[in-house]
Amino acid sequence: DGWLFWRVMACGRRSGDRKRQVTLLILCVCVCQSGAETLRYSLPEEMERDSFVANIAKDLGVPLSQLAARKARVVSEGNEQLFRLNQNTGVLTAKESLDREEICPQSNTCTLVFKIFFENPLQLIRGEVEVRDVNDNSPVFAEKEMVLEILEIASPGSRFPLESAQDKDVGINGLQNYSLGPNPHFSLAIGTGKDGLKHVELVLQRQLDREEQGELNLLLTATDGGSPPRSGTAQVRIVVLDANDNIPTFDRETYEVRLAENSPLEQLVVRVAAADPDEGSNGEVRYAFTQTSERSRQLFQLNPTTGEIRVAGKLDFEEAKSHKMVVKATDGGGLSTHCKVHVEVLDVNDNAPEIALTSLTASIPEDAPPHTLVALFSVRDRDSGDNGRTECSIDGDLPFSLTPAFDNYYELRTNSALDRERTAEYNITITATDWGTKRLSSRESIFMQISDVNDNPPEFTQEVYTMSVSENNSPMLRIGSMKATDADAGENARVNYVLLRQEGKEQPEVSINAENGDVYILRPLDYEKVRAFEVPVRAADGGSPPLSAQAVLRVLVRDENDNAPVLLHPAPDSSAAAELVPRWAPSGYLVAKVVAVDADAGQNAWLSYELAKATEPALFRVGLHSGEVRTARAVTERDAPRQRLIVLVRDRGQPPRSATATLAVALVDGFSEAHLRVSEEAPAAEPDGPLTLYLIASLCSVSVLFLATAVAAVVVKVRRARRSEMETLPTFPTTATESTAGSLPRSYVYDVCFAAGTVNSEFRFLRPLFPCFPAGLPPGPGEQRSSVCSQDAANLGGEGD
């Protein structure tokens, strides 16, 4: 209590509310006092239903608002609920009219036990209601007429027991006195036994005379102590018998027997015996019950001849722990005597424990902390001793435990963390077992639902999802699906998918269905622009806060044959590429190289070359994969000086795509002759205008450079013989394709001869010549760019090594 006092004071200081602090302190003191005592009340029986018993709120000092807030209710012991608690007024009332004789038939005091149950926090207060007896029952004699046969020789002072009256009331309202109607022969003697019951006997005051009066009728009245008193009467008929001077005699005054409550019917309890030394009918003894309750007469049977008492009904220790009977032995002459039979009923473990649920939580969240209260129940066994001692357990290995609370109450609590994904519901079976020799048990099943908490993020089935799509696809094409699962339930397991935007990157060309994870391509893709891309995808559940996971979506674009080969050499914008082949060229001589590329991939980009058309098809051949145009045989004098070749370049796609390259080949004896032929035929050339103009401009430039170089070299020798004419020879056009494959081998060295006047003079360069490279093309492996390309052009005319 001291700890609770300082806790209350601390709560009050933190809240800053002085009035609340005082109220909580008063409430704490009252509840502590109430929890330490038993509430005791009394109530007269036979009150009307809903009669006032007590003001619980006032007696406990609990504000009315706390009764409803703490869910106060009253629980009676046993299965029948006798009282009702009004939470609004705090008044305890009796649900029905109480009959003490029906509720407590075997007890002088009738006390009903109840408990006031509070929740939040949990508290149990014991209470007792004593049902006070009222004088609502009159004394009743078992027989309205009692017949006594008395010998006329009976001496004054003889006593004759009479049947006692029974009054269901107790205390002052029970049987208090007997009275006898006026008569000259008898008086009453009233006594009280050890058990507190009053018995009455007739006392002979004056000798009887059968000849004077053979029969007497007396009125016996039994009176209780109520106000006003109640009474019952019985007629006592005295039959005066002829002389019989011996009365039966029992061998024992009291017979004590111990009998188990599960004794079978007809089992012998005891045999009483009374002896009479008289002869004839005066010595024949018969037995009968007297001064015995009706219930005992139903449970036991007395043989009137043998005196055997046997079990006639089902004994129940819980109903009555003992039975007291009086047996009267009467001889043939009417003389009688009495003995007492006391049967003690022994308890047998014949009642299984009873489980009564007081409070139950039907569902708890899976994140409930250990030791969370799930249920509160009580266990009751009506047996006694070890037979009524009980213990409780839970069947199976479950995350719950039982803890004794108070009296015979137990608390069912969790003892470890719960996981709905592992077990969503529990069927908890509570077993209550007594400690009897033959142990009895009972079971109560509690169905417990575990509610879901969002404690599991979605999980993708793969870390990386790889999907492929052909280029030039149709818009909104479905290419696959991503799948994430969530072990939770309900809204916590509903998964939504979303593409994550990456900073510094363009919006992806894909879309994902937020509900089912289907992946769609938004627009047609071009393999030549995008061959693959990756997009992170997040799956989030519907919990609060939501949990999520990520996976990578990798999209591979499959190539289609949507690009035709593109010629690099000869350039597709030129009318025809002029190639020079000497007349002495042998078989396999490299004439030119057709270079093409394809923007596709795989076999769609595998190119093959073939000679589609030629002036003399037998003279040339084309490498299938290299594109090299070579002579198929040695050039002869009969071959036409001008050859026109059409080379077909084709890829291996389905369907295949192709392009053509046109080559013009000139068969020449010397480069001067070739130049003249080209110059003479230039006006009549086919409409390849741009290429021809480029060649002429290039040749002129080379000629000018050649003249300058030649003049500088032989300025002294030919100072006077400078000529205005000069032979021009062709060289590589400056606008040649960017391909590394030219029209002639780069290692060629030429001898150039020129004349002055009518005298044939020779000027020969004997060193190797490095050809000029087209603008923008680097020299090949093992080559170096000449710084005197224009001068070396003058040396053309010889054969390369």
C-alpha positions in Angstrom: 0.0 0.0 0.0 2.8 2.3 0.7 4.3 1.7 -2.7 0.9 2.4 -4.3 0.6 5.6 -2.3 3.8 7.0 -3.6 2.9 5.9 -7.1 -0.3 7.8 -6.9 1.4 10.9 -5.4 4.0 10.7 -8.3 1.2 10.6 -10.9 -0.5 13.5 -9.3 2.7 15.6 -9.3 3.4 14.8 -13.0 -0.1 15.7 -14.1 -0.1 18.9 -12.1 -3.7 18.4 -11.1 -4.0 18.6 -7.3 -7.7 17.6 -7.3 -6.9 14.5 -9.4 -4.1 13.6 -7.0 -6.3 13.8 -3.9 -9.0 11.7 -5.7 -6.6 9.0 -6.8 -5.2 8.9 -3.2 -8.6 8.4 -1.7 -9.5 5.8 -4.3 -6.2 4.0 -3.7 -6.8 3.8 0.1 -10.4 2.7 -0.4 -9.5 0.0 -2.9 -6.6 -1.3 -0.8 -8.8 -1.5 2.3 -11.5 -3.2 0.3 -9.1 -5.7 -1.1 -7.9 -6.6 2.4 -11.4 -7.2 4.0 -14.5 -9.2 3.3 -17.8 -7.3 2.7 -20.5 -8.8 4.9 -24.2 -8.1 4.6 -27.4 -9.8 5.7 -30.8 -10.1 4.0 -34.0 -11.6 5.2 -35.3 -14.5 3.2 -38.4 -14.3 1.0 -37.7 -10.7 0.0 -39.0 -9.6 -3.4 -36.8 -9.9 -6.4 -34.4 -7.0 -7.0 -34.4 -6.2 -3.3 -31.7 -3.9 -2.0 -28.7 -5.7 -0.5 -26.0 -3.0 -0.2 -24.5 0.0 -1.8 -21.2 -1.4 -3.0 -19.8 1.9 -4.3 -20.4 3.6 -1.0 -19.0 0.7 1.1 -15.9 0.5 -1.0 -15.5 4.2 -1.4 -15.3 3.9 -5.1 -16.8 6.8 -7.3 -19.6 5.7 -9.5 -17.7 6.6 -12.6 -15.0 4.1 -11.6 -17.5 1.2 -11.5 -18.3 1.5 -15.2 -14.7 2.5 -16.2 -13.2 -0.5 -14.4 -16.0 -2.8 -15.6 -17.1 -3.9 -12.2 -19.4 -6.9 -11.9 -20.5 -9.4 -9.3 -19.8 -13.1 -9.6 -21.5 -15.6 -7.3 -19.9 -18.9 -6.4 -21.5 -21.8 -8.2 -23.3 -21.9 -11.4 -26.3 -19.8 -10.4 -25.8 -16.0 -10.2 -28.0 -14.7 -7.3 -27.0 -11.0 -7.2 -26.9 -8.1 -9.7 -24.7 -5.0 -9.5 -25.9 -1.8 -11.1 -22.8 0.0 -12.4 -24.7 3.3 -12.6 -25.8 3.4 -8.9 -23.4 0.9 -7.3 -26.3 -0.9 -5.7 -26.2 -4.6 -5.1 -29.6 -6.3 -5.4 -30.9 -9.9 -5.2 -32.0 -11.1 -8.7 -34.7 -13.5 -7.3 -36.5 -14.0 -4.0 -34.3 -16.1 -1.8 -35.6 -19.1 0.1 -33.2 -20.0 2.9 -34.7 -23.4 3.3 -34.1 -24.2 -0.4 -30.7 -22.7 -0.6 -29.3 -24.0 2.7 -31.4 -27.0 3.7 -28.8 -28.7 5.9 -27.3 -25.7 7.6 -28.4 -23.5 10.5 -26.6 -20.5 9.0 -27.0 -19.6 5.3 -24.1 -17.5 3.9 -23.9 -16.7 0.2 -20.4 -15.9 -1.1 -19.9 -13.5 -4.0 -17.0 -11.6 -5.4 -16.8 -8.1 -6.8 -14.6 -8.2 -9.9 -12.8 -5.1 -11.3 -10.8 -4.9 -14.5 -8.2 -2.3 -15.4 -6.6 -2.8 -13.0 -7.5 -6.3 -12.0 -9.0 -6.6 -8.5 -11.2 -9.1 -6.7 -13.1 -8.3 -3.5 -14.8 -11.0 -1.5 -18.3 -10.5 -0.1 -20.8 -12.5 2.0 -24.5 -12.2 2.3 -26.2 -13.9 5.2 -29.7 -14.9 4.4 -31.6 -14.5 7.7 -34.3 -16.9 8.5 -37.9 -15.6 8.9 -40.7 -17.6 10.5 -42.3 -18.8 7.3 -42.6 -22.5 8.2 -44.7 -24.1 10.9 -43.6 -27.2 12.9 -44.8 -30.3 11.2 -45.2 -33.8 12.6 -44.4 -36.7 10.3 -47.5 -38.5 11.3 -50.8 -36.7 12.2 -51.6 -39.5 14.6 -49.2 -41.4 16.9 -50.3 -44.6 18.5 -48.7 -45.7 21.7 -49.5 -49.0 23.3 -48.7 -48.9 27.0 -49.1 -51.7 29.4 -51.3 -51.1 32.2 -48.7 -52.3 34.6 -46.4 -49.4 33.5 -45.2 -47.7 36.7 -45.6 -44.0 37.1 -42.5 -42.1 35.8 -42.3 -44.4 32.8 -41.3 -42.4 29.7 -42.5 -43.0 26.2 -40.8 -41.2 23.3 -43.0 -39.4 20.9 -42.3 -38.5 17.2 -40.6 -35.1 17.1 -41.9 -32.4 14.9 -39.8 -30.9 12.1 -39.4 -27.2 11.5 -37.5 -26.0 8.5 -36.8 -22.7 10.1 -33.7 -22.3 12.3 -32.8 -20.4 15.4 -35.5 -18.8 17.4 -37.9 -19.4 14.4 -37.3 -23.2 14.8 -39.0 -25.6 17.1 -38.9 -24.3 20.7 -41.5 -26.1 22.8 -44.1 -28.8 23.0 -47.4 -28.8 25.0 -49.8 -31.5 25.8 -53.6 -31.2 26.2 -54.9 -31.5 29.7 -55.2 -35.1 30.9 -54.9 -36.9 34.3 -52.3 -39.5 33.3 -49.5 -38.0 31.3 -47.2 -35.0 31.2 -44.4 -34.0 28.8 -40.7 -34.1 29.3 -38.7 -32.1 26.8 -35.0 -32.6 26.3 -32.3 -31.3 23.9 -29.8 -33.7 22.4 -26.1 -33.1 21.6 -27.0 -32.1 18.1 -29.3 -29.3 19.5 -32.5 -31.0 18.4 -35.4 -31.1 20.9 -37.1 -34.4 21.7 -40.2 -35.0 23.6 -41.4 -37.9 25.8 -44.6 -38.8 27.5 -44.2 -39.3 31.3 -46.7 -41.5 33.0 -47.9 -39.6 36.1 -50.6 -42.0 37.3 -51.1 -45.7 36.9 -53.2 -46.8 34.0 -56.2 -49.0 34.3 -57.2 -50.7 31.1 -60.6 -51.7 32.6 -61.3 -48.1 33.5 -60.1 -46.6 30.2 -58.6 -48.7 27.5 -57.7 -45.8 25.2 -56.7 -42.2 25.7 -56.5 -39.4 23.0 -54.1 -36.6 23.7 -53.3 -33.5 21.6 -49.6 -32.8 21.2 -48.7 -29.3 20.0 -45.3 -28.1 18.8 -44.6 -24.4 18.9 -41.7 -22.4 17.4 -40.3 -19.1 18.7 -41.3 -16.8 15.9 -43.3 -13.6 16.3 -46.1 -14.4 15.9 -45.3 -18.1 16.8 -46.4 -20.9 14.5 -47.5 -24.3 15.7 -48.3 -27.8 14.5 -50.4 -30.5 16.2 -50.5 -34.3 16.2 -53.0 -36.7 17.8 -51.5 -39.1 20.4 -53.6 -42.2 20.8 -52.8 -44.2 23.9 -53.8 -47.9 23.7 -53.6 -49.5 27.2 -52.4 -53.1 26.8 -52.5 -55.9 29.0 -49.5 -56.7 31.2 -46.1 -57.2 29.4 -43.4 -56.9 32.0 -40.3 -56.9 29.6 -39.4 -54.4 27.0 -36.9 -55.0 24.2 -33.3 -54.0 24.8 -30.7 -53.0 22.2 -27.2 -54.2 22.5 -26.0 -50.7 21.9 -27.5 -47.4 22.6 -25.8 -45.7 19.5 -24.6 -47.4 16.3 -21.9 -45.4 14.4 -21.2 -46.4 10.8 -18.8 -44.9 8.2 -20.1 -45.3 4.6 -18.6 -44.2 1.3 -20.8 -41.9 -0.8 -20.6 -44.2 -3.8 -21.9 -47.2 -2.0 -24.2 -49.2 -4.2 -27.9 -49.8 -3.6 -28.9 -52.6 -1.2 -25.5 -52.4 0.5 -25.8 -53.3 4.2 -25.1 -50.3 6.4 -25.7 -51.8 9.9 -27.9 -54.4 11.6 -29.6 -53.3 14.8 -30.7 -55.9 17.2 -33.0 -55.7 20.3 -33.7 -58.7 22.6 -36.9 -59.3 24.5 -36.9 -62.2 27.1 -40.7 -62.5 27.0 -42.2 -65.4 25.2 -44.7 -65.5 22.5 -45.9 -62.3 20.8 -44.5 -60.3 23.7 -41.0 -61.4 22.8 -41.3 -60.8 19.0 -39.6 -57.5 18.2 -40.2 -55.3 15.1 -38.1 -52.3 14.0 -39.1 -49.0 12.6 -37.6 -45.5 12.0 -38.7 -42.8 14.4 -37.5 -39.2 14.7 -35.8 -39.5 11.3 -35.9 -37.0 8.6 -37.7 -37.6 5.3 -34.4 -37.4 3.3 -32.8 -40.1 5.5 -35.8 -42.3 5.1 -35.4 -42.0 1.3 -31.7 -42.9 1.4 -31.9 -45.8 3.9 -34.2 -48.8 4.1 -34.9 -50.6 7.4 -36.0 -54.2 7.4 -38.7 -54.4 10.2 -38.0 -58.0 10.9 -34.3 -58.4 10.8 -33.2 -54.8 11.8 -31.0 -54.5 8.7 -30.4 -51.0 7.4 -29.5 -50.9 3.7 -28.7 -48.2 1.1 -31.9 -47.2 -0.7 -30.7 -44.1 -2.6 -27.6 -42.3 -3.9 -25.5 -40.9 -1.1 -23.8 -37.6 -1.8 -21.2 -36.3 0.6 -21.5 -32.9 -1.0 -25.2 -32.8 0.0 -25.0 -34.2 3.5 -21.9 -35.4 5.3 -23.8 -37.4 7.9 -27.2 -38.9 8.6 -28.8 -39.5 12.1 -31.6 -41.9 12.5 -33.6 -43.3 15.5 -34.7 -46.9 15.4 -37.6 -48.1 17.6 -37.8 -51.7 18.6 -41.3 -52.8 19.6 -42.2 -56.3 21.0 -45.5 -58.1 20.5 -46.9 -56.7 23.7 -46.4 -53.1 22.5 -43.4 -52.4 24.6 -40.7 -50.5 22.7 -37.2 -49.0 23.1 -35.0 -46.8 20.9 -31.4 -46.7 19.6 -29.6 -44.2 17.5 -27.9 -44.9 14.2 -25.2 -42.3 13.1 -24.0 -42.8 9.5 -21.0 -40.7 8.5 -20.7 -40.4 4.8 -17.1 -40.6 3.5 -16.1 -38.5 0.6 -15.2 -40.2 -2.7 -13.6 -38.5 -5.6 -16.8 -38.4 -7.7 -16.8 -34.8 -8.8 -14.5 -33.5 -11.5 -13.2 -29.9 -11.2 -15.4 -27.2 -12.7 -13.8 -24.5 -14.8 -15.6 -21.1 -15.0 -14.3 -18.4 -17.3 -14.5 -14.9 -15.8 -12.7 -12.9 -18.5 -11.6 -13.8 -22.0 -9.8 -11.9 -24.7 -10.8 -13.3 -28.1 -8.0 -11.8 -30.1 -4.6 -10.4 -29.4 -2.1 -8.8 -31.8 1.0 -10.7 -32.7 3.3 -8.0 -31.2 1.7 -8.3 -27.8 4.5 -8.3 -25.2 5.1 -11.5 -23.1 2.9 -11.8 -20.0 -0.1 -10.3 -21.7 -3.3 -11.3 -19.9 -5.5 -13.5 -22.1 -8.1 -15.0 -19.8 -9.1 -15.2 -16.1 -11.0 -18.3 -14.8 -11.8 -20.1 -11.6 -11.6 -23.8 -10.7 -14.0 -25.4 -8.2 -14.1 -29.0 -7.0 -17.0 -29.9 -4.7 -15.1 -32.8 -3.1 -13.1 -32.4 0.0 -9.5 -32.9 1.1 -7.2 -34.0 -1.7 -10.2 -34.9 -3.7 -11.1 -31.3 -3.9 -7.6 -30.0 -4.3 -6.9 -29.1 -8.0 -4.1 -28.2 -10.3 -4.3 -26.7 -13.9 -2.2 -27.2 -16.9 -2.2 -26.4 -20.7 -2.1 -29.1 -23.2 0.7 -29.0 -25.8 3.7 -26.8 -26.2 2.0 -23.4 -26.6 3.4 -19.9 -25.9 1.0 -19.5 -22.9 1.3 -20.1 -19.2 -1.0 -20.4 -16.2 -0.4 -18.4 -13.0 -2.4 -18.7 -9.8 -4.0 -15.3 -9.1 -6.0 -15.5 -5.8 -8.3 -18.0 -4.1 -9.1 -20.5 -6.8 -8.5 -18.1 -9.7 -5.9 -18.5 -12.5 -4.5 -16.2 -15.1 -3.8 -17.3 -18.6 -0.9 -15.2 -20.0 1.4 -15.2 -23.0 5.0 -16.4 -22.1 6.8 -15.6 -25.3 6.5 -13.5 -28.5 3.8 -14.5 -30.9 4.1 -14.8 -34.7 0.9 -14.8 -36.7 2.8 -16.0 -39.8 3.8 -19.1 -38.0 0.6 -19.7 -36.1 -2.5 -17.6 -36.8 -4.8 -19.1 -34.2 -4.5 -21.2 -31.1 -6.9 -23.7 -29.6 -5.9 -23.6 -25.9 -7.1 -26.5 -23.9 -7.0 -26.0 -20.1 -7.1 -29.2 -18.0 -8.0 -29.0 -14.4 -7.2 -32.2 -12.4 -7.9 -33.0 -8.8 -5.5 -34.8 -6.4 -7.7 -37.8 -5.6 -6.6 -41.4 -5.7 -8.5 -41.8 -8.9 -7.8 -38.4 -10.4 -10.7 -36.7 -12.2 -10.2 -33.9 -14.6 -12.2 -31.5 -16.8 -11.2 -29.5 -19.8 -12.1 -26.1 -21.2 -11.1 -25.0 -24.7 -10.3 -21.4 -25.5 -10.0 -20.3 -29.1 -7.5 -17.5 -29.5 -7.1 -15.5 -32.7 -3.8 -13.8 -33.4 -4.3 -10.5 -35.3 -1.8 -9.5 -37.9 0.8 -6.8 -37.5 2.8 -5.5 -40.5 6.1 -7.0 -39.5 7.1 -8.7 -42.8 8.3 -6.8 -45.8 7.5 -8.0 -49.3 10.0 -10.5 -50.8 10.7 -10.7 -54.5 11.1 -14.2 -55.9 14.3 -13.0 -57.7 16.9 -10.3 -57.1 17.1 -9.6 -60.9 14.4 -10.1 -63.4 15.7 -10.4 -66.9 13.2 -9.9 -69.8 13.7 -9.6 -73.5 11.9 -7.8 -76.2 12.4 -7.5 -80.0 13.1 -4.0 -81.3 10.4 -2.2 -83.2 7.9 -3.7 -80.8 4.3 -2.5 -80.6 3.5 0.0 -77.8 2.2 -1.2 -74.5 3.6 -4.7 -75.1 3.6 -7.0 -72.1 7.0 -8.7 -71.7 6.7 -10.4 -68.4 5.8 -10.1 -64.7 7.6 -9.4 -61.4 6.3 -11.2 -58.3 6.7 -10.3 -54.7 5.0 -12.0 -51.8 4.2 -10.8 -48.3 3.8 -13.2 -45.4 1.4 -10.8 -43.6 -2.4 -10.9 -44.1 -5.1 -8.5 -45.3 -4.0 -5.0 -46.1 -0.6 -5.7 -44.7 -0.1 -8.3 -47.5 -1.4 -6.2 -50.4 1.7 -5.5 -52.5 2.0 -2.5 -54.9 4.7 -2.2 -57.5 6.4 1.0 -58.6 9.3 1.9 -60.8 12.0 4.0 -59.1 13.2 7.1 -60.9 16.9 7.4 -61.1 18.5 10.7 -60.9 20.4 11.9 -64.0 18.7 9.2 -66.2 15.9 9.5 -68.6 12.4 8.1 -67.8 12.5 4.4 -68.6 10.6 3.0 -71.5 8.8 0.5 -69.3 5.7 0.6 -67.1 4.6 -1.8 -64.4 1.1 -2.7 -63.2 0.9 -1.6 -59.6 -1.4 -4.4 -58.7 0.0 -7.6 -60.4 3.5 -6.6 -61.4 3.0 -7.1 -65.2 5.7 -5.2 -67.1 4.9 -3.3 -70.3 7.1 -1.6 -73.0 5.6 1.9 -73.5 7.1 2.7 -77.0 8.9 0.9 -79.8 12.6 0.3 -79.0 15.6 0.6 -81.3 18.3 -2.0 -80.7 20.9 0.3 -82.4 20.2 3.0 -79.8 19.4 1.0 -76.7 20.5 -2.6 -76.3 19.7 -3.1 -72.6 18.7 -1.1 -69.6 18.0 -1.7 -65.9 15.3 -0.2 -63.8 14.9 -0.6 -60.0 11.5 -1.7 -58.9 10.1 -1.3 -55.4 7.3 -3.5 -53.9 5.6 -1.9 -50.9 2.8 -3.5 -48.8 -0.3 -1.7 -47.5 0.7 -1.6 -43.9 1.1 1.5 -41.8 4.0 2.3 -42.0 4.5 0.3 -45.2 7.4 -2.0 -45.6 9.1 -2.5 -49.0 11.7 -4.4 -50.9 13.6 -3.7 -54.2 14.6 -5.8 -57.2 16.2 -4.9 -60.5 14.3 -5.2 -63.8 16.8 -5.8 -66.7 15.4 -5.5 -70.2 17.4 -6.9 -73.1 16.5 -5.6 -76.6 16.7 -8.3 -79.3 18.0 -7.1 -82.7 15.9 -7.3 -85.9 17.2 -7.0 -89.4 16.0 -3.4 -89.9 19.2 -1.9 -91.2 20.7 -2.5 -94.7 24.4 -2.6 -95.1 26.1 0.8 -95.5 29.0 1.3 -97.9 32.1 3.0 -96.7 34.2 2.4 -99.8 33.4 3.2 -102.5 31.4 6.1 -101.1 27.7 5.6 -101.9 27.4 9.3 -103.1 30.0 8.9 -105.8 28.9 7.8 -109.2 31.7 5.2 -109.5 35.1 4.6 -108.0 38.0 4.6 -110.5 40.5 1.9 -109.9 43.7 1.4 -112.0 45.0 -2.0 -112.8 48.2 -2.5 -114.8 48.1 -4.7 -117.8 50.7 -7.0 -116.4 48.6 -7.7 -113.2 48.7 -11.4 -112.4 45.9 -13.6 -111.1 45.0 -12.6 -107.5 46.0 -9.0 -108.0 44.2 -6.8 -105.5 42.1 -4.4 -107.5 40.0 -2.7 -104.7 38.4 -3.5 -101.5 34.7 -2.9 -100.9 34.1 -1.9 -97.2 30.6 -1.9 -95.7 29.1 -2.0 -92.2 25.7 -3.0 -90.8 24.2 -1.3 -87.7 22.5 -4.5 -86.7 24.0 -7.3 -84.6 24.6 -11.0 -84.8 23.9 -12.7 -88.0 21.9 -9.6 -89.1 25.3 -7.8 -89.3 27.2 -10.7 -90.9 28.0 -9.4 -94.4 28.9 -11.3 -97.5 30.2 -9.9 -100.8 29.6 -11.2 -104.3 30.1 -10.0 -107.8 26.6 -9.2 -109.1 27.6 -7.8 -112.5 30.8 -7.2 -114.5 31.9 -6.3 -118.0 34.0 -9.4 -118.0 32.8 -11.6 -115.1 35.6 -14.1 -115.6 38.3 -11.5 -115.1 37.4 -10.6 -111.4 36.4 -12.3 -108.2 35.2 -10.9 -104.9 36.2 -12.3 -101.5 33.0 -13.6 -99.8 33.8 -12.2 -96.4 36.6 -9.7 -97.0 35.1 -7.7 -99.9 38.5 -7.7 -101.7 38.1 -7.4 -105.5 41.0 -9.4 -107.1 41.8 -10.6 -110.6 40.5 -14.1 -111.2 43.2 -14.5 -113.9 46.0 -12.6 -115.4 45.1 -9.5 -117.4 45.6 -9.9 -121.2 45.8 -7.5 -124.0 42.4 -8.7 -125.3 40.6 -7.4 -122.1 38.7 -4.2 -122.6 40.5 -1.2 -121.1 37.4 -0.1 -119.2 35.7 -2.5 -116.8 32.6 -1.8 -114.8 31.9 -4.0 -111.7 28.8 -4.1 -109.5 29.5 -5.7 -106.1 26.4 -6.9 -104.0 26.8 -6.6 -100.2 24.2 -8.7 -98.3 23.6 -9.4 -94.7 22.3 -12.7 -93.2 19.1 -11.5 -91.6 15.7 -12.9 -92.3 14.7 -11.4 -94.7 18.2 -10.3 -95.9 19.0 -6.8 -96.8 21.6 -5.7 -99.3 23.4 -2.8 -101.0 25.5 -2.5 -104.2 28.8 -0.8 -104.9 29.9 0.2 -108.4 33.6 0.1 -109.4 35.1 1.5 -112.6 38.4 -0.3 -113.4 40.8 1.0 -115.9 43.4 -1.4 -117.4 46.5 0.6 -118.2 50.0 0.1 -119.5 51.3 3.1 -117.8 50.0 5.9 -115.6 50.5 8.5 -118.3 48.5 6.5 -120.7 45.9 6.1 -118.0 45.8 9.8 -117.4 45.4 10.6 -121.1 42.7 8.0 -121.4 40.9 9.4 -118.5 41.3 13.0 -119.7 40.1 12.1 -123.2 37.2 10.1 -122.0 36.3 12.6 -119.3 33.8 14.5 -121.4 32.1 11.3 -122.5 32.0 9.8 -119.1 28.9 8.6 -117.6 27.1 11.1 -115.3 29.5 10.5 -112.4 30.2 14.2 -112.4 31.3 14.9 -108.8 33.8 12.1 -108.6 35.4 13.1 -111.9 35.7 16.7 -110.8 37.3 15.6 -107.6 39.8 13.5 -109.5 40.7 16.3 -111.9 41.2 18.8 -109.0 43.4 16.3 -107.2 45.5 15.6 -110.2 46.0 19.3 -110.9 47.1 19.9 -107.3 49.5 17.0 -107.4 50.9 18.2 -110.8 51.6 21.7 -109.4 53.4 20.2 -106.4 55.3 17.9 -108.6 56.5 20.8 -110.8 57.7 22.7 -107.8 59.6 19.8 -106.5 61.1 18.9 -109.9 62.3 22.5 -110.5 63.9 22.7 -107.1 65.8 19.4 -107.7 67.1 20.1 -111.2 67.1 23.9 -111.3 70.7 24.1 -112.6 70.4 21.4 -115.3 67.0 22.3 -116.7 66.9 26.0 -116.0 66.7 26.7 -119.8 64.6 23.7 -120.6 61.6 24.4 -118.4 58.6 23.3 -120.2 55.1 24.6 -120.0 53.6 21.2 -120.5 53.7 18.6 -118.0 52.2 15.1 -117.9 49.7 14.6 -115.3 49.1 11.3 -113.7 46.2 10.3 -111.4 46.6 10.0 -107.7 44.2 9.1 -104.8 41.3 11.6 -104.6 41.3 13.6 -101.4 37.6 12.9 -101.0 38.1 9.2 -100.8 36.1 7.2 -98.3 37.2 7.0 -94.7 37.9 3.3 -95.0 41.4 2.1 -94.7 41.1 0.0 -97.8 42.3 2.1 -100.9 42.3 1.3 -104.6 46.0 0.3 -104.8 48.5 -1.3 -102.3 50.2 1.3 -100.2 53.7 0.0 -100.7 53.8 0.6 -104.5 56.9 2.5 -105.9 56.5 4.1 -109.4 59.2 5.1 -112.0 58.2 8.2 -113.8 59.7 9.1 -117.2 59.3 12.4 -119.0 60.9 13.9 -122.1 62.2 17.4 -123.0 61.9 18.3 -126.7 62.9 15.6 -129.1 65.6 14.2 -126.9 64.5 11.4 -124.6 65.8 12.3 -121.2 65.3 10.2 -118.0 65.0 11.3 -114.4 64.6 8.3 -112.0 63.8 8.2 -108.3 65.1 5.0 -106.9 63.9 5.3 -103.3 60.5 3.9 -102.1 57.4 6.0 -102.4 54.9 6.4 -99.5 51.5 7.3 -100.9 49.5 10.1 -99.7 46.6 9.3 -97.4 43.2 10.7 -97.8 42.4 13.4 -95.3 41.4 12.1 -91.9 42.7 8.5 -92.4 45.7 7.4 -90.2 48.5 5.3 -91.7 48.2 1.5 -91.3 50.5 -0.7 -89.3 54.1 -0.4 -90.3 53.4 2.7 -92.4 54.5 6.3 -92.0 53.0 9.4 -93.6 55.3 11.0 -96.2 56.0 14.6 -96.0 56.8 14.8 -99.7 53.6 13.2 -101.1 53.4 15.7 -103.8 57.0 15.3 -104.9 56.7 11.4 -104.8 53.8 11.6 -107.1 56.2 12.5 -109.8 58.0 9.2 -109.4 54.9 7.2 -110.5 55.5 4.9 -113.4 57.5 2.1 -111.9 56.3 -1.2 -110.3 56.0 -1.5 -106.6 57.9 -4.2 -104.8 
